[in-house]
Amino acid sequence: MKLQSVNPFNQELLDEFEVFDNNSLEQAITKADQAFNHWRQFTYSKRADALKRLASLLKKQRDSLAKLITCEMGKLYKEALAEVDKCALACEYYADNAEPMLAPVQVATDASRSYITYQPLGIIMAVMPWNFPFWQVFRFLVPVLMAGNTAVLKHASNVPQCALAIERLVKEAGLPEGCFRTLMIGSNKVEQIIADKRIKGVALTGSELAGRQVAKLAGYNLKKSVMELGGSDAFIVLDDADLNITIPTAVTSRYMNAGQTCISAKRFIVQSAIADQFVEQFKQAVSQLTLGDPLDSATTLAPMARADLRSELHQQVSYSLKQGAISLLGCEQGEGNFYQASILANVKPGVLAYQEEIFGPVASIIEVADEQEAIAVANDSAYGLGASVWSQDNERAEQLALSLEVGNAFINGLVKSDVRLPFGGIKRSGYGRELAAEGIKEFTNTKSIWIK
């Protein structure tokens, strides 16, 4: 078996790699275990220095790294540049803030002194997806390392070059050998690794199905896990929304990364009073998106990452149309891995697009009468990752946002992961948090110390 790197734009085979045999896998985990015993002794200052070197490398190599992301995963080059920059920002943020985040917390009890401390666990395994091949890994890796853990990565099989590039960068930054290893393996080895007693925790970003499988394995082996799964985010447009601001963000939120984003807007829930105007302007803006080479600055809609993903998307769209949804734009496959920028209207309960996550450049329009119906429709989902509310009345929007069953609610802004805010979902969007102080504590031992 080989892991293949294929350009989604032109289907060119870029490279291929042999998977690890059991001996190579054992060596990688052994080195990660040995590195933990060394790395955990580093002061926060020394860890921070290493992470700042890593940030510097990302900045110096941003152009070549972004080109690698675009050629292997397919996203627009400008989006890939932003992804690399975000990784560097995460390194710098945790380098500056990890120590106070994990500082012992003094607690008044009946003891002469008592406090809570946060200590590293050991090797943490990550199972990561292809849609943000650098950011998803760095979002996990940086806080894990700053907490004193080491890490191993099972990346998506279609981005092996990105996975190896991240390992190279960590080595070039001067971290002890084994602090981070990319495991060149297929999914068939995940169970074996999670069962290994040296693995102390598991983080997965991916589909609901993958999350169920990995969470089951982690639970059986009594390992801490964090699951960031799918989403069907609501984009709620109230009748007083400023469409000059709302429409451009709506287009970005749905069609960025060819719609292959867990926190992209998927369900556009629009009040009836403004629905016709919103749909007209939204359709006009979406129709201007240009398919093409993602390395070309004139391209505004990238190909999907794989042909099978495009086919699955089209099946969802076709089935939704049979159930009564109406095509306002697109809803057809393009050449190669492209899917046309698409809009579905008349999306109601019972229609597949109302219920399932649509992971591609397809927007679903759902018209509602008032705020209460908007809340009911937004919460009528198995997912609970993110949502946004659009209104010129921030207080009104905030009250609505507080009623939404999601982990991340944004008002008049694009839903995004921000290293300064905890990120994650509820319901079938997973559990646990990444980023901010909450994220760095997920893979630590919260230990209470009591002194008489």
C-alpha positions in Angstrom: 0.0 0.0 0.0 1.2 3.5 -0.8 0.0 6.9 0.2 -0.5 9.0 -3.0 -0.3 12.8 -3.3 -2.5 13.9 -6.3 -3.2 17.4 -7.5 -7.0 18.0 -7.3 -6.9 20.5 -10.1 -5.4 18.4 -12.8 -5.2 14.9 -11.2 -1.4 14.8 -11.6 0.3 12.3 -9.4 2.8 14.4 -7.4 4.4 11.7 -5.3 3.7 8.5 -3.4 5.0 7.1 -0.2 5.3 3.6 1.4 3.3 3.1 4.6 5.1 2.2 7.8 5.5 -1.4 8.6 5.1 -2.5 12.3 8.8 -2.0 13.0 8.8 1.6 11.7 5.6 2.3 13.7 7.1 0.9 16.9 10.3 3.0 16.4 8.3 6.2 15.9 6.2 5.6 19.1 9.3 4.6 21.1 11.0 7.9 20.1 7.9 9.9 21.0 7.9 8.3 24.4 11.5 8.9 25.0 11.2 12.5 23.8 8.3 13.0 26.3 10.6 12.2 29.3 13.0 14.8 28.0 10.6 17.5 26.7 8.5 17.6 29.8 11.5 18.8 31.8 11.9 21.9 29.6 10.9 25.1 31.1 8.0 27.1 29.6 10.6 29.6 28.4 12.6 27.0 26.5 9.4 25.5 25.0 8.3 29.0 24.0 11.7 29.6 22.3 11.2 26.5 20.2 7.7 27.4 19.2 8.9 30.9 18.2 11.5 29.4 16.0 8.8 27.3 14.4 6.7 30.4 13.8 9.7 32.0 12.2 10.2 29.0 9.8 6.5 29.2 8.8 6.8 32.8 7.9 10.0 32.4 6.0 8.7 29.4 4.0 5.1 30.6 3.7 5.1 30.8 -0.1 6.4 27.3 -0.7 4.3 25.8 2.0 1.1 27.5 0.7 1.9 26.2 -2.8 2.3 22.7 -1.4 -1.1 23.0 0.3 -2.7 24.3 -2.9 -1.2 21.6 -5.1 -1.9 18.7 -2.8 -5.3 19.7 -1.3 -6.6 22.1 -3.9 -7.6 25.3 -2.0 -7.0 28.7 -3.4 -3.4 29.9 -3.0 -4.5 33.0 -1.1 -6.4 30.8 1.3 -3.4 28.6 1.7 -1.2 31.6 2.5 -3.7 32.7 5.2 -3.6 29.1 6.6 0.2 29.2 7.0 0.0 32.6 8.7 -2.6 31.4 11.1 -0.3 28.5 12.1 2.5 30.9 12.9 0.1 33.1 14.9 -0.9 30.0 17.0 2.8 29.3 17.7 3.4 32.8 18.9 0.2 33.0 20.9 0.9 29.9 23.0 4.6 30.7 23.3 3.5 34.0 25.0 0.5 32.7 27.0 0.9 29.0 27.9 2.7 29.5 31.1 0.1 31.7 32.8 -2.7 29.5 31.4 -1.2 26.4 33.1 0.0 28.2 36.3 -1.0 26.6 39.5 -4.2 27.9 40.9 -4.3 28.5 44.7 -7.5 27.3 46.4 -8.6 28.1 49.9 -9.5 24.8 51.8 -9.0 23.5 55.3 -5.4 22.8 54.5 -2.5 25.1 55.2 -2.0 25.2 51.5 -3.8 23.7 48.5 -3.7 24.3 44.8 -4.5 22.8 41.4 -1.7 22.1 38.9 -1.7 21.0 35.3 0.8 18.4 34.2 1.5 16.8 30.8 0.2 13.3 30.1 2.6 11.8 27.5 2.1 11.0 23.8 -1.1 12.4 22.3 -2.3 11.0 19.0 -4.0 13.1 16.4 -6.2 11.9 13.6 -6.5 14.9 11.2 -8.4 15.7 8.0 -7.3 17.1 4.6 -9.4 20.3 4.3 -7.0 22.5 6.4 -3.9 20.2 6.2 -1.7 22.6 8.2 -4.0 24.5 10.5 -5.9 21.5 11.8 -2.6 19.9 12.8 -1.1 23.1 14.3 -4.4 23.8 16.2 -3.9 20.5 18.0 -0.1 20.3 18.1 1.0 23.7 19.5 -0.9 23.6 22.8 -0.1 19.9 23.2 3.6 20.7 22.9 3.5 23.8 25.1 1.8 21.7 27.8 4.8 19.4 27.8 3.3 16.5 25.8 4.7 14.9 22.6 2.5 14.0 19.7 2.1 11.6 16.8 -0.1 12.3 13.7 -2.2 10.1 11.5 -3.0 12.6 8.7 -5.5 12.2 5.9 -4.1 9.8 3.3 -4.4 12.3 0.5 -2.1 14.9 2.1 1.1 13.0 2.9 3.4 15.8 1.7 1.8 18.3 4.0 2.1 15.8 6.9 5.8 15.3 6.3 6.4 19.0 5.8 5.0 19.7 9.3 7.4 17.0 10.8 10.3 18.6 9.0 9.4 22.1 10.3 9.3 20.8 13.9 12.7 19.2 13.5 14.2 22.4 11.9 12.8 24.4 14.8 15.1 22.4 17.1 12.6 20.4 19.2 14.1 17.2 20.6 13.9 14.3 18.2 10.6 12.4 18.5 8.6 15.3 19.9 6.4 15.1 16.9 6.2 12.3 14.4 4.1 11.8 11.3 2.9 8.2 11.0 2.7 7.2 7.4 -0.1 4.7 8.0 -3.6 3.9 6.8 -6.8 3.9 9.0 -6.3 0.2 9.6 -3.5 1.0 12.1 -5.4 3.5 14.2 -6.9 0.9 16.6 -3.5 -0.6 17.3 -2.0 2.8 18.1 -4.8 3.9 20.4 -4.5 0.6 22.3 -0.8 1.2 22.9 -0.3 2.0 26.6 2.2 4.8 25.8 -0.6 6.8 24.0 -2.3 8.9 26.6 -5.0 10.7 24.6 -6.6 11.1 21.2 -7.7 14.2 19.2 -9.7 13.8 16.0 -11.0 16.4 13.6 -13.2 14.8 10.9 -16.5 13.3 10.0 -19.1 12.1 12.4 -18.5 8.5 11.3 -14.8 8.8 11.9 -15.5 10.4 15.3 -17.8 7.6 16.4 -15.2 5.0 15.5 -12.2 6.7 17.1 -14.2 7.8 20.2 -15.3 4.2 20.7 -11.7 3.0 20.6 -10.5 5.7 22.9 -13.4 5.0 25.3 -12.7 1.3 25.3 -9.0 1.9 26.1 -9.9 4.6 28.7 -8.0 7.3 26.9 -9.0 11.0 27.0 -10.3 12.2 23.7 -11.4 15.4 22.0 -13.7 15.2 19.0 -14.2 18.1 16.5 -16.7 16.7 14.0 -19.0 18.0 11.3 -21.3 21.0 11.3 -24.4 22.4 9.5 -23.9 25.9 10.6 -26.8 28.4 10.5 -26.4 31.8 8.9 -29.4 33.7 10.3 -30.4 36.9 8.5 -32.8 39.1 10.4 -35.1 41.6 8.7 -32.9 44.6 9.7 -29.6 43.1 8.4 -27.4 45.3 6.4 -27.1 43.3 3.2 -24.1 45.3 2.0 -22.1 43.7 4.8 -24.1 40.4 5.0 -23.9 39.3 1.4 -20.1 39.3 0.9 -19.6 37.4 4.1 -22.3 35.0 3.2 -20.5 34.2 0.0 -17.1 33.8 1.7 -18.5 31.7 4.5 -20.2 29.2 2.1 -17.7 29.0 -0.8 -14.3 29.4 0.9 -12.3 26.3 0.5 -14.8 25.1 -2.1 -17.3 24.8 0.7 -15.2 22.1 2.4 -15.2 23.6 5.9 -16.8 22.3 9.0 -17.7 25.8 10.2 -18.8 27.3 6.9 -22.4 28.6 6.7 -24.5 25.8 5.2 -28.1 26.7 6.1 -29.1 30.3 5.3 -32.1 31.0 7.6 -33.6 34.3 6.3 -36.6 36.2 7.6 -39.4 36.5 5.0 -39.5 40.3 5.1 -36.0 40.4 3.6 -35.8 37.0 1.9 -36.4 38.0 -1.7 -33.9 40.8 -1.5 -31.3 38.6 0.2 -31.7 35.7 -2.3 -31.5 38.0 -5.3 -28.3 39.7 -4.2 -26.8 36.4 -2.9 -27.5 34.7 -6.2 -25.9 37.5 -8.2 -22.8 37.5 -6.0 -22.4 33.7 -6.1 -22.8 33.6 -9.9 -19.7 35.7 -10.2 -17.5 33.0 -8.7 -14.9 31.7 -11.2 -13.7 28.1 -11.4 -10.1 27.6 -12.3 -6.6 26.8 -11.3 -6.3 27.5 -7.6 -2.8 28.9 -8.1 -4.2 31.6 -10.4 -5.2 34.8 -8.6 -8.2 35.2 -10.9 -9.8 31.9 -9.6 -12.4 32.4 -6.8 -13.8 28.9 -6.5 -11.4 26.0 -6.1 -11.9 22.3 -7.1 -13.0 19.9 -4.5 -10.2 17.8 -2.9 -11.2 14.4 -4.5 -13.5 13.1 -7.2 -15.3 10.8 -4.8 -16.2 13.8 -2.6 -17.6 15.6 -5.5 -19.7 12.6 -6.5 -21.0 12.2 -2.9 -22.0 15.9 -2.9 -23.9 15.6 -6.2 -25.8 12.6 -4.9 -26.9 14.7 -1.8 -27.9 17.6 -4.1 -29.8 15.3 -6.5 -31.7 13.6 -3.7 -32.6 17.0 -2.2 -34.0 18.1 -5.5 -36.1 14.9 -5.8 -37.5 15.7 -2.3 -38.7 19.1 -3.3 -35.8 21.5 -3.1 -35.4 23.9 -6.0 -32.2 24.7 -7.8 -31.6 28.5 -8.0 -28.1 28.2 -9.3 -25.7 25.4 -10.4 -26.3 22.0 -8.8 -24.2 20.4 -11.5 -20.8 18.7 -11.6 -18.1 20.5 -13.4 -15.0 19.0 -15.1 -12.4 17.2 -13.1 -13.0 17.7 -9.4 -15.0 20.9 -9.8 -18.5 21.4 -8.6 -20.5 24.5 -9.7 -21.3 27.2 -7.1 -24.8 26.2 -6.2 -27.9 27.4 -4.3 -30.8 25.3 -3.2 -34.1 27.0 -2.2 -37.4 25.6 -0.7 -35.3 23.6 1.7 -37.7 22.3 4.4 -37.9 19.5 7.0 -37.7 16.1 5.3 -35.3 17.4 2.6 -31.8 15.9 2.8 -30.1 19.3 2.6 -32.1 20.4 5.7 -30.9 17.5 7.8 -27.4 16.5 6.6 -24.1 18.3 6.4 -23.5 19.4 2.8 -19.7 19.5 2.5 -19.1 21.4 -0.7 -20.1 24.7 -2.6 -23.8 24.4 -2.1 -26.0 26.8 -0.1 -29.4 26.0 1.3 -32.0 28.7 1.7 -34.6 28.4 4.5 -37.2 31.1 4.9 -38.7 31.8 8.3 -41.3 34.2 9.6 -39.7 35.6 12.7 -36.9 35.2 15.3 -38.5 32.4 17.2 -38.9 30.3 14.1 -35.3 31.2 13.2 -34.1 29.8 16.5 -36.3 26.7 16.2 -35.0 25.9 12.7 -31.4 26.7 13.6 -31.6 24.3 16.6 -33.5 21.7 14.6 -30.2 20.0 13.6 -28.2 17.1 14.8 -25.1 19.3 14.7 -24.0 22.2 17.0 -20.7 23.6 15.9 -21.2 27.2 14.9 -23.7 29.8 13.8 -23.9 33.5 12.9 -26.6 36.1 13.4 -26.9 39.2 11.1 -28.7 42.3 12.4 -28.0 46.0 12.8 -29.3 45.6 16.4 -26.5 43.9 18.3 -28.6 43.5 21.5 -31.3 41.8 19.5 -28.8 39.5 17.8 -27.0 38.7 21.0 -30.2 37.5 22.7 -30.9 35.2 19.7 -27.3 34.0 19.7 -27.6 33.0 23.3 -30.5 30.7 22.4 -28.6 28.8 19.8 -27.4 25.2 20.5 -23.8 25.6 19.3 -20.3 25.9 20.6 -19.5 29.1 18.6 -21.9 32.0 17.9 -20.8 35.1 15.9 -22.8 38.3 15.4 -22.2 40.2 12.2 -19.0 38.2 11.5 -17.6 35.2 9.8 -17.6 32.1 12.1 -14.0 31.1 12.5 -11.6 29.4 14.9 -9.6 32.1 16.8 -6.6 30.9 18.9 -7.8 33.3 21.7 -11.2 31.6 22.0 -12.1 28.0 22.8 -13.3 26.1 19.8 -15.6 23.1 19.5 -19.1 21.9 19.3 -22.0 20.1 21.0 -24.4 17.3 19.9 -23.1 15.4 16.9 -20.5 18.1 16.3 -18.3 16.5 19.0 -17.0 17.3 22.5 -14.1 18.9 24.2 -12.4 22.2 23.2 -9.4 23.3 21.2 -7.5 26.6 21.4 -7.4 29.2 24.2 -6.8 28.2 27.8 -9.6 25.5 27.6 -7.8 23.8 24.7 -4.4 23.6 26.3 -5.8 22.0 29.4 -7.6 19.2 27.6 -4.5 17.0 27.5 -3.1 17.7 31.0 -3.6 16.0 34.3 -5.6 18.4 36.5 -4.0 17.5 39.8 -5.0 18.7 43.2 -2.3 19.2 45.9 -3.4 19.4 49.5 -0.9 20.2 52.3 -1.8 19.9 56.0 
